């Protein structure tokens, strides 16, 4: 039986849950967990009322951390959003406290599935989950640049009037300001994208991909549907053991941090690394992004050390 537990019933968590329901995904049970139990109960009732028209009958309920016990996937969507005037480091500090509480509760169960993280700052929170859970890195993955890559494919498709499904291109690095389009490896039908697109078009696509989230948030307050579908794509790859190539946020041992690159995703999370041969320009962009993420990682380690000292003092 495939059980998915979603922790955090905000916009992202519920867009993901709705995507699971309407897609007929290989999920038998969907459990919603939220600090606001009434919210989780209301969302579960609302989704259950869609079952008569859904492609598959899924058992949906509100629950608690004990439901993680035999889950295939625990997806963490809980956390604070970045407020005006806050830095990413401020957000790291506040969301580590939330993640510490969540992971501590999950660890009390026998959960042995795959952690999927959607909380921002994404790469730092995925690293945090790996450190706190003690899981093997391959079984802790973040949504990474799967959404950014989907945005890239959409914009290229719009420019060239080609289905985004037929475009093989990736956004690499941080899920954030230092992410970059890997034009050196972008292809359509075996043809290099940079031979089909003008420099102006590529520049505009770069800009649109990197600013899409800000634009959506300014207009409607949050992003939800795109990340919900991205999480569904990752879920399908895991539950169906698809061994799909996705740009999830995955652990890089050499640099001791998480960032997005194409990897093979299957039943055990990251099944295999795929090593792209990057040109000098893309390599420099990736190293810049990794440098930023290592700064965030160091902040994570500092906060985790402070939490551990505080916990020891309480004993």
Secondary structure, 3 states (H helix, E strand, C coil): CCEEEEECCCHHHHHHHHHHHHHCCCCCEEEEECCCHHHHHHHHHHHHCCHHHCCCCCEEEECCHHHHHHCCEEEECCCCCCCCCCCHHHHHHHHHHHHHHHHHHHHCCCCCCEEEECCCCHHHHHHHHHHHHCCCHHHEEECCCHHHHHHHHHHHHHHHCCCHHHEECCEEECCCCCCEECHHHCEECCEEHHHCCCHHHHHHHHHHHHHHHHHHHHHHCCCCHHHHHHHHHHHHHHHCCCCEEECCEEEECCCCEEEECCEEEECCEEEEECCCCCCHHHHHHHHHHHHHHHHHHHHHHHHHHHHHHHHHHHC
